[in-house]
Amino acid sequence: MADPYKTLGVPPGASDDEVKSAYRELARKYHPDRYADNPLADLAAEKMKEVNDAYDQINSMRKGTGQSNYSGWENNGASQFSDIRRLISARRVTEAEELLDGTPVHLRDAEWHFLKASVQYTRGWLDQAYGNFARAHQMDPGNREYQAAFNQMQWQRQTGRAPGTGYHTQGGYGGGCSVCDFCTALYCTSCCCDCMSGC
């Protein structure tokens, strides 16, 4: 495996900010949108994957953690987006979004839409989040994680209540709600499904 520091072009003693800055610069450089209808698109996608892997490896080494499970989210085995799930769990949504946006279009499956929606929800972009939760559910209707998220967003839009609260809010969405409230509601929904064996 290649040295992740060499891949990002920083020394092993670089600060976290220097690593992040180098990663962002390379992510912009190899972003798939820059190579649409370009014969170098495949090469750029391969480089983007190397950059993403190197950045994730450095973060894992520095935190002393390897793969981790998400409480409240299903562990679907070998997910191609496990690094992005870890970033979202750590509330590092800017980095998670950069990785999501760097994913080639042909690899954007139901899980990609679910994670993109999770980032959008965290940022308060609720209409976009609803659209991506709906797309994830449409692409994989048997996935309880996607179904619970989509159902929760539908309920929130219809009732004007924030997830996990009894309070009405403006505009049909929970203005004071955080992603933690949302994930708690999803976790409770998942538990109910497990207990009732109806989902």
mmCIF file of the C-alpha atoms, coordinates in Angstrom:
data_MODEL
# 
_entry.id   MODEL 
# 
loop_
_atom_site.group_PDB 
_atom_site.id 
_atom_site.type_symbol 
_atom_site.label_atom_id 
_atom_site.label_alt_id 
_atom_site.label_comp_id 
_atom_site.label_asym_id 
_atom_site.label_entity_id 
_atom_site.label_seq_id 
_atom_site.pdbx_PDB_ins_code 
_atom_site.Cartn_x 
_atom_site.Cartn_y 
_atom_site.Cartn_z 
_atom_site.occupancy 
_atom_site.B_iso_or_equiv 
_atom_site.pdbx_formal_charge 
_atom_site.auth_seq_id 
_atom_site.auth_comp_id 
_atom_site.auth_asym_id 
_atom_site.auth_atom_id 
_atom_site.pdbx_PDB_model_num 
ATOM 1   C CA . MET A 1 1   ? 0.000   0.000  0.000   1.00 0.00 ? 1   MET A CA 1 
ATOM 2   C CA . ALA A 1 2   ? 1.275   3.460  -0.864  1.00 0.00 ? 2   ALA A CA 1 
ATOM 3   C CA . ASP A 1 3   ? 2.383   5.847  1.854   1.00 0.00 ? 3   ASP A CA 1 
ATOM 4   C CA . PRO A 1 4   ? -0.716  8.004  2.525   1.00 0.00 ? 4   PRO A CA 1 
ATOM 5   C CA . TYR A 1 5   ? 1.428   11.036 3.378   1.00 0.00 ? 5   TYR A CA 1 
ATOM 6   C CA . LYS A 1 6   ? 3.197   10.800 0.025   1.00 0.00 ? 6   LYS A CA 1 
ATOM 7   C CA . THR A 1 7   ? -0.163  10.469 -1.726  1.00 0.00 ? 7   THR A CA 1 
ATOM 8   C CA . LEU A 1 8   ? -1.325  13.740 -0.153  1.00 0.00 ? 8   LEU A CA 1 
ATOM 9   C CA . GLY A 1 9   ? 2.094   15.354 -0.578  1.00 0.00 ? 9   GLY A CA 1 
ATOM 10  C CA . VAL A 1 10  ? 2.632   16.182 3.096   1.00 0.00 ? 10  VAL A CA 1 
ATOM 11  C CA . PRO A 1 11  ? 5.267   15.038 5.611   1.00 0.00 ? 11  PRO A CA 1 
ATOM 12  C CA . PRO A 1 12  ? 4.254   12.661 8.432   1.00 0.00 ? 12  PRO A CA 1 
ATOM 13  C CA . GLY A 1 13  ? 4.756   15.515 10.902  1.00 0.00 ? 13  GLY A CA 1 
ATOM 14  C CA . ALA A 1 14  ? 2.197   17.734 9.141   1.00 0.00 ? 14  ALA A CA 1 
ATOM 15  C CA . SER A 1 15  ? -0.533  19.193 11.339  1.00 0.00 ? 15  SER A CA 1 
ATOM 16  C CA . ASP A 1 16  ? -4.141  18.076 10.980  1.00 0.00 ? 16  ASP A CA 1 
ATOM 17  C CA . ASP A 1 17  ? -4.941  21.382 9.279   1.00 0.00 ? 17  ASP A CA 1 
ATOM 18  C CA . GLU A 1 18  ? -2.103  20.895 6.781   1.00 0.00 ? 18  GLU A CA 1 
ATOM 19  C CA . VAL A 1 19  ? -3.324  17.380 5.989   1.00 0.00 ? 19  VAL A CA 1 
ATOM 20  C CA . LYS A 1 20  ? -6.882  18.615 5.559   1.00 0.00 ? 20  LYS A CA 1 
ATOM 21  C CA . SER A 1 21  ? -5.761  21.482 3.348   1.00 0.00 ? 21  SER A CA 1 
ATOM 22  C CA . ALA A 1 22  ? -3.705  19.154 1.123   1.00 0.00 ? 22  ALA A CA 1 
ATOM 23  C CA . TYR A 1 23  ? -6.648  16.764 0.883   1.00 0.00 ? 23  TYR A CA 1 
ATOM 24  C CA . ARG A 1 24  ? -9.075  19.521 -0.116  1.00 0.00 ? 24  ARG A CA 1 
ATOM 25  C CA . GLU A 1 25  ? -6.735  20.839 -2.773  1.00 0.00 ? 25  GLU A CA 1 
ATOM 26  C CA . LEU A 1 26  ? -6.332  17.375 -4.316  1.00 0.00 ? 26  LEU A CA 1 
ATOM 27  C CA . ALA A 1 27  ? -10.073 16.673 -4.031  1.00 0.00 ? 27  ALA A CA 1 
ATOM 28  C CA . ARG A 1 28  ? -10.766 19.848 -6.021  1.00 0.00 ? 28  ARG A CA 1 
ATOM 29  C CA . LYS A 1 29  ? -8.092  18.923 -8.550  1.00 0.00 ? 29  LYS A CA 1 
ATOM 30  C CA . TYR A 1 30  ? -9.443  15.415 -9.220  1.00 0.00 ? 30  TYR A CA 1 
ATOM 31  C CA . HIS A 1 31  ? -13.155 16.077 -8.710  1.00 0.00 ? 31  HIS A CA 1 
ATOM 32  C CA . PRO A 1 32  ? -15.154 14.129 -11.342 1.00 0.00 ? 32  PRO A CA 1 
ATOM 33  C CA . ASP A 1 33  ? -17.124 17.211 -12.387 1.00 0.00 ? 33  ASP A CA 1 
ATOM 34  C CA . ARG A 1 34  ? -13.910 18.681 -13.767 1.00 0.00 ? 34  ARG A CA 1 
ATOM 35  C CA . TYR A 1 35  ? -13.437 15.673 -16.038 1.00 0.00 ? 35  TYR A CA 1 
ATOM 36  C CA . ALA A 1 36  ? -16.916 15.219 -17.485 1.00 0.00 ? 36  ALA A CA 1 
ATOM 37  C CA . ASP A 1 37  ? -16.638 14.063 -21.126 1.00 0.00 ? 37  ASP A CA 1 
ATOM 38  C CA . ASN A 1 38  ? -12.869 13.999 -20.757 1.00 0.00 ? 38  ASN A CA 1 
ATOM 39  C CA . PRO A 1 39  ? -10.685 11.039 -21.754 1.00 0.00 ? 39  PRO A CA 1 
ATOM 40  C CA . LEU A 1 40  ? -8.872  11.424 -18.408 1.00 0.00 ? 40  LEU A CA 1 
ATOM 41  C CA . ALA A 1 41  ? -12.070 10.846 -16.390 1.00 0.00 ? 41  ALA A CA 1 
ATOM 42  C CA . ASP A 1 42  ? -11.147 7.284  -15.379 1.00 0.00 ? 42  ASP A CA 1 
ATOM 43  C CA . LEU A 1 43  ? -7.646  8.299  -14.335 1.00 0.00 ? 43  LEU A CA 1 
ATOM 44  C CA . ALA A 1 44  ? -9.025  11.224 -12.303 1.00 0.00 ? 44  ALA A CA 1 
ATOM 45  C CA . ALA A 1 45  ? -11.536 8.912  -10.588 1.00 0.00 ? 45  ALA A CA 1 
ATOM 46  C CA . GLU A 1 46  ? -8.722  6.506  -9.701  1.00 0.00 ? 46  GLU A CA 1 
ATOM 47  C CA . LYS A 1 47  ? -6.615  9.362  -8.291  1.00 0.00 ? 47  LYS A CA 1 
ATOM 48  C CA . MET A 1 48  ? -9.624  10.653 -6.332  1.00 0.00 ? 48  MET A CA 1 
ATOM 49  C CA . LYS A 1 49  ? -10.041 7.210  -4.766  1.00 0.00 ? 49  LYS A CA 1 
ATOM 50  C CA . GLU A 1 50  ? -6.345  7.127  -3.824  1.00 0.00 ? 50  GLU A CA 1 
ATOM 51  C CA . VAL A 1 51  ? -6.612  10.583 -2.255  1.00 0.00 ? 51  VAL A CA 1 
ATOM 52  C CA . ASN A 1 52  ? -9.765  9.603  -0.321  1.00 0.00 ? 52  ASN A CA 1 
ATOM 53  C CA . ASP A 1 53  ? -8.164  6.376  0.905   1.00 0.00 ? 53  ASP A CA 1 
ATOM 54  C CA . ALA A 1 54  ? -4.968  8.165  1.972   1.00 0.00 ? 54  ALA A CA 1 
ATOM 55  C CA . TYR A 1 55  ? -6.886  10.847 3.862   1.00 0.00 ? 55  TYR A CA 1 
ATOM 56  C CA . ASP A 1 56  ? -9.039  8.267  5.620   1.00 0.00 ? 56  ASP A CA 1 
ATOM 57  C CA . GLN A 1 57  ? -5.970  6.176  6.508   1.00 0.00 ? 57  GLN A CA 1 
ATOM 58  C CA . ILE A 1 58  ? -4.173  9.171  8.037   1.00 0.00 ? 58  ILE A CA 1 
ATOM 59  C CA . ASN A 1 59  ? -7.242  10.112 10.068  1.00 0.00 ? 59  ASN A CA 1 
ATOM 60  C CA . SER A 1 60  ? -7.627  6.531  11.285  1.00 0.00 ? 60  SER A CA 1 
ATOM 61  C CA . MET A 1 61  ? -3.951  6.310  12.282  1.00 0.00 ? 61  MET A CA 1 
ATOM 62  C CA . ARG A 1 62  ? -4.056  9.631  14.111  1.00 0.00 ? 62  ARG A CA 1 
ATOM 63  C CA . LYS A 1 63  ? -7.192  8.710  16.025  1.00 0.00 ? 63  LYS A CA 1 
ATOM 64  C CA . GLY A 1 64  ? -5.943  5.195  16.698  1.00 0.00 ? 64  GLY A CA 1 
ATOM 65  C CA . THR A 1 65  ? -9.123  3.738  15.273  1.00 0.00 ? 65  THR A CA 1 
ATOM 66  C CA . GLY A 1 66  ? -9.867  1.361  12.506  1.00 0.00 ? 66  GLY A CA 1 
ATOM 67  C CA . GLN A 1 67  ? -13.283 0.461  11.169  1.00 0.00 ? 67  GLN A CA 1 
ATOM 68  C CA . SER A 1 68  ? -16.075 1.396  13.541  1.00 0.00 ? 68  SER A CA 1 
ATOM 69  C CA . ASN A 1 69  ? -19.760 0.580  13.731  1.00 0.00 ? 69  ASN A CA 1 
ATOM 70  C CA . TYR A 1 70  ? -22.396 3.277  13.851  1.00 0.00 ? 70  TYR A CA 1 
ATOM 71  C CA . SER A 1 71  ? -24.872 3.192  16.691  1.00 0.00 ? 71  SER A CA 1 
ATOM 72  C CA . GLY A 1 72  ? -28.308 3.758  15.245  1.00 0.00 ? 72  GLY A CA 1 
ATOM 73  C CA . TRP A 1 73  ? -27.225 2.886  11.702  1.00 0.00 ? 73  TRP A CA 1 
ATOM 74  C CA . GLU A 1 74  ? -27.253 -0.559 10.234  1.00 0.00 ? 74  GLU A CA 1 
ATOM 75  C CA . ASN A 1 75  ? -23.884 -2.125 9.608   1.00 0.00 ? 75  ASN A CA 1 
ATOM 76  C CA . ASN A 1 76  ? -24.331 -3.403 6.063   1.00 0.00 ? 76  ASN A CA 1 
ATOM 77  C CA . GLY A 1 77  ? -21.017 -5.249 5.959   1.00 0.00 ? 77  GLY A CA 1 
ATOM 78  C CA . ALA A 1 78  ? -18.440 -4.092 3.444   1.00 0.00 ? 78  ALA A CA 1 
ATOM 79  C CA . SER A 1 79  ? -19.755 -0.657 2.591   1.00 0.00 ? 79  SER A CA 1 
ATOM 80  C CA . GLN A 1 80  ? -17.830 1.394  0.067   1.00 0.00 ? 80  GLN A CA 1 
ATOM 81  C CA . PHE A 1 81  ? -18.790 4.446  2.154   1.00 0.00 ? 81  PHE A CA 1 
ATOM 82  C CA . SER A 1 82  ? -17.656 3.319  5.625   1.00 0.00 ? 82  SER A CA 1 
ATOM 83  C CA . ASP A 1 83  ? -15.162 6.194  5.805   1.00 0.00 ? 83  ASP A CA 1 
ATOM 84  C CA . ILE A 1 84  ? -17.909 8.702  5.013   1.00 0.00 ? 84  ILE A CA 1 
ATOM 85  C CA . ARG A 1 85  ? -20.170 7.189  7.670   1.00 0.00 ? 85  ARG A CA 1 
ATOM 86  C CA . ARG A 1 86  ? -17.379 7.626  10.219  1.00 0.00 ? 86  ARG A CA 1 
ATOM 87  C CA . LEU A 1 87  ? -16.944 11.278 9.227   1.00 0.00 ? 87  LEU A CA 1 
ATOM 88  C CA . ILE A 1 88  ? -20.677 11.976 9.526   1.00 0.00 ? 88  ILE A CA 1 
ATOM 89  C CA . SER A 1 89  ? -20.765 10.224 12.894  1.00 0.00 ? 89  SER A CA 1 
ATOM 90  C CA . ALA A 1 90  ? -17.911 12.478 14.026  1.00 0.00 ? 90  ALA A CA 1 
ATOM 91  C CA . ARG A 1 91  ? -19.864 15.516 12.689  1.00 0.00 ? 91  ARG A CA 1 
ATOM 92  C CA . ARG A 1 92  ? -17.180 16.204 10.101  1.00 0.00 ? 92  ARG A CA 1 
ATOM 93  C CA . VAL A 1 93  ? -19.816 16.886 7.461   1.00 0.00 ? 93  VAL A CA 1 
ATOM 94  C CA . THR A 1 94  ? -17.688 19.167 5.268   1.00 0.00 ? 94  THR A CA 1 
ATOM 95  C CA . GLU A 1 95  ? -15.146 16.404 4.730   1.00 0.00 ? 95  GLU A CA 1 
ATOM 96  C CA . ALA A 1 96  ? -17.905 13.817 4.318   1.00 0.00 ? 96  ALA A CA 1 
ATOM 97  C CA . GLU A 1 97  ? -19.547 15.963 1.659   1.00 0.00 ? 97  GLU A CA 1 
ATOM 98  C CA . GLU A 1 98  ? -16.255 16.415 -0.198  1.00 0.00 ? 98  GLU A CA 1 
ATOM 99  C CA . LEU A 1 99  ? -15.832 12.643 -0.334  1.00 0.00 ? 99  LEU A CA 1 
ATOM 100 C CA . LEU A 1 100 ? -19.422 12.147 -1.450  1.00 0.00 ? 100 LEU A CA 1 
ATOM 101 C CA . ASP A 1 101 ? -19.082 14.764 -4.168  1.00 0.00 ? 101 ASP A CA 1 
ATOM 102 C CA . GLY A 1 102 ? -15.865 13.094 -5.315  1.00 0.00 ? 102 GLY A CA 1 
ATOM 103 C CA . THR A 1 103 ? -17.656 9.789  -5.865  1.00 0.00 ? 103 THR A CA 1 
ATOM 104 C CA . PRO A 1 104 ? -18.024 9.001  -9.583  1.00 0.00 ? 104 PRO A CA 1 
ATOM 105 C CA . VAL A 1 105 ? -21.639 9.228  -10.730 1.00 0.00 ? 105 VAL A CA 1 
ATOM 106 C CA . HIS A 1 106 ? -21.822 5.553  -11.710 1.00 0.00 ? 106 HIS A CA 1 
ATOM 107 C CA . LEU A 1 107 ? -20.987 4.566  -8.097  1.00 0.00 ? 107 LEU A CA 1 
ATOM 108 C CA . ARG A 1 108 ? -23.712 6.715  -6.514  1.00 0.00 ? 108 ARG A CA 1 
ATOM 109 C CA . ASP A 1 109 ? -25.995 3.994  -5.226  1.00 0.00 ? 109 ASP A CA 1 
ATOM 110 C CA . ALA A 1 110 ? -28.792 4.054  -2.627  1.00 0.00 ? 110 ALA A CA 1 
ATOM 111 C CA . GLU A 1 111 ? -26.301 4.332  0.237   1.00 0.00 ? 111 GLU A CA 1 
ATOM 112 C CA . TRP A 1 112 ? -24.665 7.347  -1.427  1.00 0.00 ? 112 TRP A CA 1 
ATOM 113 C CA . HIS A 1 113 ? -28.044 9.112  -1.603  1.00 0.00 ? 113 HIS A CA 1 
ATOM 114 C CA . PHE A 1 114 ? -28.773 8.211  2.028   1.00 0.00 ? 114 PHE A CA 1 
ATOM 115 C CA . LEU A 1 115 ? -25.445 9.629  3.213   1.00 0.00 ? 115 LEU A CA 1 
ATOM 116 C CA . LYS A 1 116 ? -25.776 12.732 1.022   1.00 0.00 ? 116 LYS A CA 1 
ATOM 117 C CA . ALA A 1 117 ? -29.213 13.295 2.556   1.00 0.00 ? 117 ALA A CA 1 
ATOM 118 C CA . SER A 1 118 ? -27.753 12.851 6.055   1.00 0.00 ? 118 SER A CA 1 
ATOM 119 C CA . VAL A 1 119 ? -25.177 15.561 5.333   1.00 0.00 ? 119 VAL A CA 1 
ATOM 120 C CA . GLN A 1 120 ? -27.843 17.846 3.857   1.00 0.00 ? 120 GLN A CA 1 
ATOM 121 C CA . TYR A 1 121 ? -30.095 17.291 6.854   1.00 0.00 ? 121 TYR A CA 1 
ATOM 122 C CA . THR A 1 122 ? -27.256 18.174 9.225   1.00 0.00 ? 122 THR A CA 1 
ATOM 123 C CA . ARG A 1 123 ? -26.677 21.397 7.299   1.00 0.00 ? 123 ARG A CA 1 
ATOM 124 C CA . GLY A 1 124 ? -30.387 22.262 7.434   1.00 0.00 ? 124 GLY A CA 1 
ATOM 125 C CA . TRP A 1 125 ? -30.960 21.736 3.679   1.00 0.00 ? 125 TRP A CA 1 
ATOM 126 C CA . LEU A 1 126 ? -34.177 19.871 4.311   1.00 0.00 ? 126 LEU A CA 1 
ATOM 127 C CA . ASP A 1 127 ? -35.732 19.875 0.832   1.00 0.00 ? 127 ASP A CA 1 
ATOM 128 C CA . GLN A 1 128 ? -32.558 18.429 -0.686  1.00 0.00 ? 128 GLN A CA 1 
ATOM 129 C CA . ALA A 1 129 ? -32.301 15.918 2.173   1.00 0.00 ? 129 ALA A CA 1 
ATOM 130 C CA . TYR A 1 130 ? -35.880 14.801 1.583   1.00 0.00 ? 130 TYR A CA 1 
ATOM 131 C CA . GLY A 1 131 ? -35.163 14.284 -2.112  1.00 0.00 ? 131 GLY A CA 1 
ATOM 132 C CA . ASN A 1 132 ? -32.100 12.135 -1.449  1.00 0.00 ? 132 ASN A CA 1 
ATOM 133 C CA . PHE A 1 133 ? -33.768 10.110 1.321   1.00 0.00 ? 133 PHE A CA 1 
ATOM 134 C CA . ALA A 1 134 ? -36.624 9.463  -1.127  1.00 0.00 ? 134 ALA A CA 1 
ATOM 135 C CA . ARG A 1 135 ? -34.152 8.429  -3.835  1.00 0.00 ? 135 ARG A CA 1 
ATOM 136 C CA . ALA A 1 136 ? -32.315 6.043  -1.477  1.00 0.00 ? 136 ALA A CA 1 
ATOM 137 C CA . HIS A 1 137 ? -35.626 4.448  -0.451  1.00 0.00 ? 137 HIS A CA 1 
ATOM 138 C CA . GLN A 1 138 ? -36.733 4.195  -4.096  1.00 0.00 ? 138 GLN A CA 1 
ATOM 139 C CA . MET A 1 139 ? -33.467 2.536  -5.149  1.00 0.00 ? 139 MET A CA 1 
ATOM 140 C CA . ASP A 1 140 ? -33.496 0.027  -2.251  1.00 0.00 ? 140 ASP A CA 1 
ATOM 141 C CA . PRO A 1 141 ? -37.031 -0.161 -0.795  1.00 0.00 ? 141 PRO A CA 1 
ATOM 142 C CA . GLY A 1 142 ? -36.188 -3.199 1.345   1.00 0.00 ? 142 GLY A CA 1 
ATOM 143 C CA . ASN A 1 143 ? -33.520 -1.367 3.369   1.00 0.00 ? 143 ASN A CA 1 
ATOM 144 C CA . ARG A 1 144 ? -34.967 -0.504 6.797   1.00 0.00 ? 144 ARG A CA 1 
ATOM 145 C CA . GLU A 1 145 ? -32.424 2.263  7.392   1.00 0.00 ? 145 GLU A CA 1 
ATOM 146 C CA . TYR A 1 146 ? -33.467 4.122  4.231   1.00 0.00 ? 146 TYR A CA 1 
ATOM 147 C CA . GLN A 1 147 ? -37.155 3.391  4.808   1.00 0.00 ? 147 GLN A CA 1 
ATOM 148 C CA . ALA A 1 148 ? -37.038 4.770  8.361   1.00 0.00 ? 148 ALA A CA 1 
ATOM 149 C CA . ALA A 1 149 ? -35.245 7.934  7.232   1.00 0.00 ? 149 ALA A CA 1 
ATOM 150 C CA . PHE A 1 150 ? -37.695 8.524  4.401   1.00 0.00 ? 150 PHE A CA 1 
ATOM 151 C CA . ASN A 1 151 ? -40.733 7.863  6.621   1.00 0.00 ? 151 ASN A CA 1 
ATOM 152 C CA . GLN A 1 152 ? -39.360 10.212 9.275   1.00 0.00 ? 152 GLN A CA 1 
ATOM 153 C CA . MET A 1 153 ? -38.878 12.999 6.725   1.00 0.00 ? 153 MET A CA 1 
ATOM 154 C CA . GLN A 1 154 ? -42.383 12.462 5.349   1.00 0.00 ? 154 GLN A CA 1 
ATOM 155 C CA . TRP A 1 155 ? -43.841 12.632 8.850   1.00 0.00 ? 155 TRP A CA 1 
ATOM 156 C CA . GLN A 1 156 ? -41.847 15.760 9.596   1.00 0.00 ? 156 GLN A CA 1 
ATOM 157 C CA . ARG A 1 157 ? -43.067 17.462 6.412   1.00 0.00 ? 157 ARG A CA 1 
ATOM 158 C CA . GLN A 1 158 ? -46.692 16.501 7.049   1.00 0.00 ? 158 GLN A CA 1 
ATOM 159 C CA . THR A 1 159 ? -46.872 17.386 10.730  1.00 0.00 ? 159 THR A CA 1 
ATOM 160 C CA . GLY A 1 160 ? -44.450 20.307 10.914  1.00 0.00 ? 160 GLY A CA 1 
ATOM 161 C CA . ARG A 1 161 ? -42.828 18.729 13.955  1.00 0.00 ? 161 ARG A CA 1 
ATOM 162 C CA . ALA A 1 162 ? -39.192 18.146 14.671  1.00 0.00 ? 162 ALA A CA 1 
ATOM 163 C CA . PRO A 1 163 ? -38.291 14.461 15.043  1.00 0.00 ? 163 PRO A CA 1 
ATOM 164 C CA . GLY A 1 164 ? -38.412 13.279 18.636  1.00 0.00 ? 164 GLY A CA 1 
ATOM 165 C CA . THR A 1 165 ? -40.342 16.348 19.832  1.00 0.00 ? 165 THR A CA 1 
ATOM 166 C CA . GLY A 1 166 ? -43.961 17.336 20.211  1.00 0.00 ? 166 GLY A CA 1 
ATOM 167 C CA . TYR A 1 167 ? -43.423 20.885 19.038  1.00 0.00 ? 167 TYR A CA 1 
ATOM 168 C CA . HIS A 1 168 ? -44.748 22.416 15.838  1.00 0.00 ? 168 HIS A CA 1 
ATOM 169 C CA . THR A 1 169 ? -42.256 24.379 13.785  1.00 0.00 ? 169 THR A CA 1 
ATOM 170 C CA . GLN A 1 170 ? -42.329 26.859 10.924  1.00 0.00 ? 170 GLN A CA 1 
ATOM 171 C CA . GLY A 1 171 ? -42.371 25.727 7.301   1.00 0.00 ? 171 GLY A CA 1 
ATOM 172 C CA . GLY A 1 172 ? -43.212 22.095 7.937   1.00 0.00 ? 172 GLY A CA 1 
ATOM 173 C CA . TYR A 1 173 ? -39.734 21.256 9.233   1.00 0.00 ? 173 TYR A CA 1 
ATOM 174 C CA . GLY A 1 174 ? -38.119 21.081 12.621  1.00 0.00 ? 174 GLY A CA 1 
ATOM 175 C CA . GLY A 1 175 ? -36.152 24.300 12.875  1.00 0.00 ? 175 GLY A CA 1 
ATOM 176 C CA . GLY A 1 176 ? -34.550 23.520 16.225  1.00 0.00 ? 176 GLY A CA 1 
ATOM 177 C CA . CYS A 1 177 ? -33.856 19.900 15.503  1.00 0.00 ? 177 CYS A CA 1 
ATOM 178 C CA . SER A 1 178 ? -30.356 18.514 15.216  1.00 0.00 ? 178 SER A CA 1 
ATOM 179 C CA . VAL A 1 179 ? -29.073 15.503 13.349  1.00 0.00 ? 179 VAL A CA 1 
ATOM 180 C CA . CYS A 1 180 ? -28.851 13.761 16.744  1.00 0.00 ? 180 CYS A CA 1 
ATOM 181 C CA . ASP A 1 181 ? -32.627 14.142 17.159  1.00 0.00 ? 181 ASP A CA 1 
ATOM 182 C CA . PHE A 1 182 ? -33.103 12.738 13.691  1.00 0.00 ? 182 PHE A CA 1 
ATOM 183 C CA . CYS A 1 183 ? -30.767 9.781  14.257  1.00 0.00 ? 183 CYS A CA 1 
ATOM 184 C CA . THR A 1 184 ? -32.430 9.086  17.622  1.00 0.00 ? 184 THR A CA 1 
ATOM 185 C CA . ALA A 1 185 ? -35.800 8.965  15.889  1.00 0.00 ? 185 ALA A CA 1 
ATOM 186 C CA . LEU A 1 186 ? -34.381 6.616  13.247  1.00 0.00 ? 186 LEU A CA 1 
ATOM 187 C CA . TYR A 1 187 ? -32.869 4.388  15.921  1.00 0.00 ? 187 TYR A CA 1 
ATOM 188 C CA . CYS A 1 188 ? -36.195 4.198  17.781  1.00 0.00 ? 188 CYS A CA 1 
ATOM 189 C CA . THR A 1 189 ? -37.970 3.376  14.520  1.00 0.00 ? 189 THR A CA 1 
ATOM 190 C CA . SER A 1 190 ? -35.453 0.618  13.823  1.00 0.00 ? 190 SER A CA 1 
ATOM 191 C CA . CYS A 1 191 ? -35.929 -0.812 17.336  1.00 0.00 ? 191 CYS A CA 1 
ATOM 192 C CA . CYS A 1 192 ? -39.701 -0.820 16.877  1.00 0.00 ? 192 CYS A CA 1 
ATOM 193 C CA . CYS A 1 193 ? -39.310 -2.618 13.563  1.00 0.00 ? 193 CYS A CA 1 
ATOM 194 C CA . ASP A 1 194 ? -37.058 -5.243 15.184  1.00 0.00 ? 194 ASP A CA 1 
ATOM 195 C CA . CYS A 1 195 ? -39.482 -5.782 18.088  1.00 0.00 ? 195 CYS A CA 1 
ATOM 196 C CA . MET A 1 196 ? -42.590 -6.020 15.917  1.00 0.00 ? 196 MET A CA 1 
ATOM 197 C CA . SER A 1 197 ? -40.867 -7.867 13.059  1.00 0.00 ? 197 SER A CA 1 
ATOM 198 C CA . GLY A 1 198 ? -43.063 -5.887 10.731  1.00 0.00 ? 198 GLY A CA 1 
ATOM 199 C CA . CYS A 1 199 ? -40.461 -3.999 8.701   1.00 0.00 ? 199 CYS A CA 1 
# 
